[in-house]
Every structure is written in C-alpha cells, then in structure tokens.
Amino acid sequence: MKDKTLTVILAGGVGRRLHPLTADRAKPAVPFGGNYRIIDFTLTNCLHSGLRRVLVLTQYKSQSLQKHLHDAWGIFNPEISEYIMPVPPQMRTGESWYSGTADAIRQNLYMLERSKASYVLILSGDHIYRMDYAAMLLSHRDQGAELTIACMPVPLANASAFGIMSVDDAQRISEFHEKPKNPRPLPDDPHHALASMGVYIFNMDLLFRELETTHPSDVASGLDFGKDIIPRLIGKQRLYAYQFGGESGRVSQDRYWRDVGTIDAYYLANMDLLAPVPPLNLYQPEWPIRTYHKQNPPARMVSGAFGYDGQLVNSLLSNGTVVSGGVVRHSILFSQVQVDEQAVVEDSILFDGVHVGAGAHLRRCIVDKNVRIPPGERIGFDPAADASRFVISESGVTVVPKNYRFLNDPQQGGG
C-alpha cells in the first residue's frame, strides 16, 4: 500500500494566532524544541512510515519553509520516484489562492492524477506528534474503507475547536460535525469527545469525484474537508475512524498530539519537553526526529569574566550555545545563543542567534531570531511596559519579534 500512496501535506497556513512568530514565515516553518521546525514531525512520520512520495503544498511566506525542505529533506531519490516536493499555488483552476483545506487539494488534482496512486494520505504540516501512518493504511485497507480519519479523545470543554465524530462498534463514522457548539460526548466517557486530527486517507477515486464536482460557490466561500466534504459523505460512503495511539504501528504509544496554533499552545508544547518524563519522547532511537543541523561547535558553559559560574537547571541547549556566567532555568535555547554574566533566563524559549546581555533577566519569554537583549534589560516582569513594545499572549507569555532592536542598546544604534 505504501507504494500506491501519495502523501500531501498542507503547509500554507497564515498562522495569525502565532503572530509575530509567523510574521516572516509559514506556521510549519516556526522553530520548535531547540532543534526543529514544526513540519519536521510530520515529515519524520512519513519517513519512518515508509512513505516516499510527498507533496508539500505551500502558500503563505514560504521562503523559509522551502529553504528548510531543501536543506533538511533532500534525502529521497527521484530516479526511483521518491521525492519531497514543495508545490506553491499555481492557479491552474482559476485566479484565486487556496480557500480551504479541500480547495488546496482541488487546485492540485492534476498532480494527484499524474502520480497514478490509489490512495491519498492528507496531513497537516503544523501539528506536533509521532505516528506510524503505515498502520493506518493497513487499517484502511482491511476495513474496506473509502475514507479513514485519524481521531483521538479530547476534553469536552475543548471539543468545539475540532471536528467531532460518532462511531459504531466497528469504528464506522455515523456523524461528523465541524466545530460544534454543543459537541456530543463519547458514550462511555461524558467528559471527552472523539475529535478528528486532520489526518485523512482517501481512496483516489472518491477524492477525485468529490473535488471535481464541487460547485464554484462552495469554493468561493472556502472549501474544507471538515466543514464541507466529510459531512456530505456520511451515510453514503464507507467512512471509518482510526484510533490514534493504539497498539499497532512501530512508534511508542505516547498518545501525544498538539495543535500549536496559538502562542500559548506553542509555548506549552515546548515546555512539555522539559518535564521529568516528557509526554513526547524525542529520544526514542527507532523514531528520531530529522531536521537540518548547522555546523556549530558543542554547547558550552563557562565562568564569566568576573568569575561567576554558569548555571543550567532543567533546560535544553542546542549546539553553538554559550552560557558565560549566566543562569538558565527551565528554558529552551536554540543554536548560537549567548547568555552573558549574571543574566537570568527562566521559563523561556530563545531562538537562534539570541544574545542576552550581562545582568538581563527574562521570564516567560519567547525571543525570535537574532535579537540582542541589552545588559540589564528586564522582560516578563512589567506587563504594561512589555505590552507597549511586544505581543503578550492570553496567559502572559511575552514574544519579542525577530531582529527586534532596543532603543537603549548603544551597540545596535538604537531603534
């Protein structure tokens, strides 16, 4: 089945709720976990699942994403029909950009037809999880399904943010409601509902039939799988649910899946990696997360010029990082970060190339690439002062945008 499957990753989302991290990059290209980009998790799942024909549909500010795909994922051999191919919008069906998840596929049906595949695996490029798609493909075949949707229980209080389904004892889907106001709980668990993960396996003929017959007015209003396509298939086609985190598949069953579509969700998913026993195990040797690594020296901790020792408590440090007499607590530092003497970084995420000056103090911050924090600067302590310069999330996480220049830092020339 893997040889008969084409994988399509939807990676063109604007990611407005992740602003300013998405000011210059698509959401799947946002850095995550000290080493990675968000899309690395989906692509790693494809790699370890044996899926070697992958289209990545890009759209919004895709340069950073396309560079990452070139640098990190040029690993397949096109001579034997293996590829990870970025596909920008080509407007073959009109002059509009993608207007929904299903419309993105509809505008690229010619590429699906050229693939000669029998099955299409449709994925999102902006979720954090590990999954063996090969096991889901086998379930799709064994059930005789025409569409299989990966699903998992979510708390009922949060269920209105998802597509919610009901299934019978054979896992056949009997109902599907996109983001319902009053989601239906599981029959045996009144506190949870069964939510779609946005992972779909379609038989190619069904997908073609549904997307080729789409009315232009549906496209104009936005054509989505959850809102438009799936509900009209209920009771007419063989739709089955695949329970995420079961016993099948080769990856360890941590049952971890996160949509990191907001600053707070993104921050918490990163902080999950710092738990004593992380709910997402990055260290499973048979399922390593692939990415691109620059040629940096090892991370280093050293005393500062005035003799203060560096301290590291429950944190992740990437290569090229130097903590020189500073303190790092419960934080994630990407590559080439520098923390100077008596500076304190706590509960924070610092992207590549951030420099924290002597005596500065950061608390519950996300600092994007190539920002120099002036000596003595304090961020995360005065919400009013921070809000006048930066974005602050609902839970109080302060986000310093990429290349931000501080007025009080003479080394940057102000402003």
C-alpha positions in Angstrom: 0.0 0.0 0.0 2.9 2.4 0.7 3.9 2.2 -3.0 0.3 3.0 -4.0 0.0 6.0 -1.7 0.7 9.7 -2.4 1.1 11.9 0.7 0.0 15.6 0.6 1.0 17.9 3.4 -1.0 21.1 3.8 1.6 23.7 4.8 0.4 27.1 3.6 -1.4 28.4 6.7 -1.0 32.0 7.7 -0.9 31.3 11.4 -2.3 34.6 12.5 -2.7 33.4 16.1 1.0 32.7 16.2 2.0 36.2 15.2 4.7 37.6 15.5 6.4 34.2 15.1 4.7 33.9 11.7 5.5 37.5 10.6 8.2 36.2 8.2 7.5 32.5 8.0 4.7 30.0 7.5 3.4 28.2 10.6 5.0 24.9 9.7 8.4 26.6 9.5 8.3 28.0 13.0 11.2 26.6 15.1 10.3 24.1 17.8 12.0 22.2 20.6 15.5 23.7 20.4 16.5 21.9 17.1 13.5 21.5 14.8 10.8 23.1 12.7 7.2 22.2 13.3 6.9 20.4 10.0 9.8 18.1 10.8 7.5 16.0 13.0 5.0 15.3 10.1 7.8 14.7 7.7 9.6 12.4 10.1 6.4 10.4 10.4 6.3 10.0 6.6 10.0 8.9 6.6 9.7 6.2 9.2 6.3 5.1 7.8 8.0 4.3 4.5 6.1 6.9 2.5 8.5 8.3 -0.2 6.2 10.4 -2.4 5.3 13.6 -0.6 3.9 16.8 -1.9 4.1 19.9 0.4 1.5 22.5 -0.6 2.9 25.9 0.4 1.4 29.3 0.1 1.9 32.0 2.8 5.5 33.4 3.1 7.0 30.1 2.1 10.7 31.0 1.5 11.8 29.9 5.0 9.9 26.7 4.7 11.2 25.9 1.2 14.8 26.6 2.3 14.3 24.2 5.2 12.9 21.5 2.9 15.9 21.9 0.6 18.5 21.8 3.4 17.0 19.1 5.6 14.8 16.9 3.4 16.6 16.4 0.1 17.1 12.8 1.1 15.0 10.8 -1.4 16.0 9.6 -4.8 13.8 10.9 -7.7 15.2 8.3 -10.0 13.1 5.7 -8.3 10.1 8.1 -7.9 10.9 9.2 -4.3 10.5 12.9 -3.5 9.5 15.6 -1.0 8.4 18.3 -3.4 7.2 21.8 -2.3 4.3 22.9 -4.5 3.4 26.6 -4.5 -0.1 27.7 -5.7 -0.2 27.6 -9.5 -3.7 28.8 -10.1 -4.5 26.1 -12.6 -8.2 26.2 -11.8 -8.6 29.9 -11.6 -7.1 33.1 -10.3 -7.7 32.5 -6.6 -5.4 31.4 -3.8 -6.3 28.3 -1.7 -9.6 28.9 0.0 -9.6 26.0 2.4 -8.0 22.6 3.0 -10.0 20.8 0.4 -9.6 23.6 -2.1 -5.8 23.3 -1.8 -6.1 19.6 -2.9 -8.7 20.5 -5.6 -6.3 23.0 -7.2 -3.7 20.3 -7.5 -5.7 17.4 -8.7 -3.6 17.2 -11.9 -0.6 16.3 -9.7 -2.6 13.6 -7.9 -3.7 12.2 -11.3 -0.1 12.1 -12.6 1.0 10.1 -9.5 -1.1 7.1 -10.5 -1.6 6.5 -6.8 -4.6 4.5 -5.4 -4.6 6.3 -2.0 -4.0 9.8 -0.9 -2.8 10.5 2.7 -3.6 14.1 3.6 -1.7 15.7 6.5 -1.3 19.0 8.2 2.2 20.4 8.5 1.7 22.3 11.8 1.0 19.6 14.4 3.4 18.1 16.9 3.0 14.3 17.2 4.6 10.9 16.2 2.5 8.4 14.2 3.1 5.3 12.1 0.9 6.1 9.0 1.7 2.6 7.6 -0.5 1.1 10.4 -3.3 3.4 9.5 -3.0 2.5 5.8 -3.4 -1.2 6.7 -6.5 -0.4 8.7 -7.9 1.5 5.8 -7.4 -1.5 3.5 -8.6 -4.1 6.0 -11.8 -2.2 6.8 -12.6 -1.7 3.1 -12.8 2.0 3.8 -13.1 4.7 1.2 -12.1 7.4 3.7 -10.3 6.9 7.1 -9.9 9.7 9.6 -7.4 9.5 12.5 -9.1 10.5 15.7 -8.5 10.8 19.4 -10.4 11.7 22.6 -10.3 15.4 23.6 -11.7 17.1 26.7 -15.3 18.0 26.1 -14.6 21.6 27.2 -12.2 22.0 24.3 -14.1 19.9 21.7 -15.8 22.8 20.0 -12.4 23.6 18.4 -12.3 20.3 16.5 -14.3 18.2 14.0 -16.3 15.8 16.3 -17.4 12.4 15.2 -19.5 9.5 16.4 -18.7 5.9 15.5 -20.3 2.5 15.9 -18.7 -0.6 17.3 -16.9 -1.3 14.0 -15.5 2.2 14.0 -17.7 3.3 11.1 -18.4 7.0 11.3 -22.1 7.8 11.7 -21.9 11.5 12.5 -19.4 14.3 11.9 -19.8 17.9 13.0 -17.1 20.6 12.4 -16.5 22.7 15.5 -20.0 22.2 17.0 -21.2 24.5 19.7 -22.5 21.5 21.7 -20.2 18.6 21.0 -21.5 15.1 21.6 -19.5 13.2 24.3 -18.3 9.7 24.0 -20.9 7.1 25.0 -18.7 5.7 27.7 -17.0 8.9 28.7 -19.1 12.0 29.3 -16.1 14.2 29.8 -14.5 13.6 26.4 -15.5 13.7 22.7 -13.9 12.0 19.7 -12.0 14.6 17.6 -10.6 14.5 14.1 -6.8 15.0 14.0 -6.9 16.3 10.4 -5.2 13.1 9.1 -7.2 11.6 6.2 -6.7 8.6 3.9 -8.9 8.8 0.8 -9.3 6.3 -2.0 -8.2 8.3 -5.0 -11.4 7.8 -7.0 -13.6 9.1 -4.1 -11.4 12.2 -3.6 -11.5 13.0 -7.4 -15.2 12.5 -7.6 -15.9 14.8 -4.7 -13.5 17.6 -5.6 -14.2 17.6 -9.4 -17.9 18.1 -8.8 -17.5 21.0 -6.4 -19.8 23.9 -7.1 -18.0 27.3 -7.7 -20.0 28.9 -4.9 -18.6 26.4 -2.4 -15.0 27.3 -3.5 -15.7 31.0 -3.2 -16.8 30.6 0.4 -13.9 28.3 1.3 -13.9 24.6 0.7 -12.7 22.5 3.7 -12.7 18.8 4.4 -14.2 19.1 7.9 -16.9 21.7 7.0 -17.9 20.6 3.5 -16.6 17.3 2.2 -16.8 14.9 5.1 -20.3 15.8 6.3 -21.8 15.1 2.9 -20.2 11.7 2.7 -21.7 10.4 6.0 -24.1 7.6 5.3 -23.2 7.5 1.6 -19.6 6.2 1.6 -17.6 3.8 3.8 -16.0 6.2 6.3 -14.0 4.8 9.2 -12.2 6.2 12.3 -8.7 5.2 13.2 -7.9 5.5 16.8 -4.6 7.3 17.4 -2.2 5.8 20.0 -3.3 2.2 19.7 -1.2 -0.9 19.8 -0.5 -1.0 16.1 2.5 0.7 14.5 6.2 0.9 15.4 6.3 4.2 17.3 6.0 4.2 21.1 2.4 4.9 22.1 2.8 8.2 23.9 -0.6 9.4 22.5 0.8 12.9 22.3 -0.7 15.3 19.7 -0.8 19.0 19.8 -2.1 21.7 17.5 0.3 24.5 18.2 -1.8 27.2 16.5 -1.6 29.8 19.3 1.3 31.4 21.2 0.1 29.7 24.4 -0.3 26.3 22.8 3.1 26.6 21.2 4.7 27.7 24.5 3.2 24.8 26.5 4.1 22.2 23.9 7.8 23.4 24.1 7.6 23.4 27.9 6.3 19.8 27.8 9.7 18.7 26.6 11.2 19.9 29.9 9.0 17.6 32.1 11.0 15.0 34.1 9.3 12.3 31.9 8.4 14.3 28.8 5.0 13.3 27.3 6.7 13.4 23.8 9.9 11.3 23.8 12.4 12.8 21.4 15.0 10.2 22.4 13.3 7.1 21.1 16.2 5.6 19.0 14.0 3.9 16.4 12.0 7.1 15.7 14.5 10.1 15.7 13.1 13.4 14.5 15.0 14.5 11.4 16.0 18.2 10.8 18.8 20.3 9.5 21.8 21.0 11.7 24.2 23.8 11.1 27.9 23.1 11.6 28.2 24.6 15.1 30.6 23.7 17.9 29.3 22.0 21.0 27.2 23.9 23.6 29.4 25.3 26.4 29.1 26.6 30.0 31.9 28.7 31.3 32.7 31.2 34.1 32.2 34.9 33.2 34.9 37.5 33.1 34.3 38.3 36.8 34.3 34.7 38.0 30.6 34.0 38.1 29.8 30.3 37.2 27.2 29.5 34.7 24.2 27.5 35.9 21.9 25.3 34.0 18.7 23.9 35.5 16.3 21.6 33.7 16.9 23.1 30.2 17.7 22.2 26.6 20.7 23.7 25.0 21.4 23.3 21.3 24.9 23.3 19.6 26.8 26.5 19.4 25.2 28.0 22.6 27.5 29.5 25.2 26.3 30.3 28.8 29.1 32.5 30.2 28.4 33.1 33.9 24.7 33.4 33.3 21.8 31.3 34.7 19.4 29.3 32.6 16.4 27.7 34.3 13.6 25.6 32.7 14.2 27.0 29.3 15.0 26.0 25.7 17.9 27.6 23.9 18.3 27.1 20.1 21.7 27.2 18.4 24.2 30.0 18.8 22.5 31.6 21.8 24.8 33.5 24.2 23.9 34.3 27.8 26.3 36.7 29.5 27.4 37.0 33.1 24.7 37.3 35.8 22.0 37.3 33.1 19.0 35.1 34.1 16.8 33.2 31.6 13.9 31.3 33.1 10.8 29.6 31.6 11.7 31.0 28.2 12.4 30.0 24.6 15.3 31.7 22.8 15.6 31.1 19.0 18.9 31.0 17.0 21.4 33.8 17.5 19.8 35.5 20.5 22.3 37.3 22.8 21.3 38.0 26.4 23.4 40.8 27.8 25.0 40.9 31.2 22.6 41.2 34.1 19.5 41.0 31.9 16.5 39.0 33.2 14.0 37.2 31.0 10.9 35.4 32.4 8.3 33.5 30.4 9.5 34.9 27.1 9.8 33.7 23.5 12.6 35.6 21.7 12.8 35.2 18.0 16.0 35.0 15.9 18.9 37.4 16.1 17.7 39.6 18.9 20.3 41.3 21.2 18.9 41.8 24.7 20.7 44.8 26.2 22.6 44.5 29.5 20.3 44.9 32.5 17.1 44.6 30.4 14.0 43.0 32.2 11.3 41.4 30.2 8.4 39.4 31.7 8.0 41.5 34.9 6.0 44.6 33.9 3.1 43.6 31.7 2.2 47.2 30.8 5.8 48.1 29.8 6.1 44.8 27.8 2.8 45.4 26.1 3.9 48.7 24.8 6.7 47.0 22.9 5.8 43.4 22.3 3.0 40.9 21.9 1.8 39.3 25.1 -0.3 36.1 25.0 -3.5 35.5 27.0 -1.5 33.6 29.6 1.2 36.3 29.8 3.9 35.0 27.6 5.9 37.9 26.1 7.1 37.5 22.5 10.0 39.5 21.2 9.9 39.5 17.3 12.7 38.6 15.0 15.5 41.1 14.6 14.0 43.5 17.2 16.2 46.4 18.1 16.2 48.0 21.5 16.4 51.8 21.9 18.6 51.5 25.0 21.3 49.4 23.4 24.1 51.6 22.0 25.7 48.6 20.3 22.6 48.4 18.0 22.4 52.1 17.2 19.0 52.4 18.9 15.5 51.9 17.5 
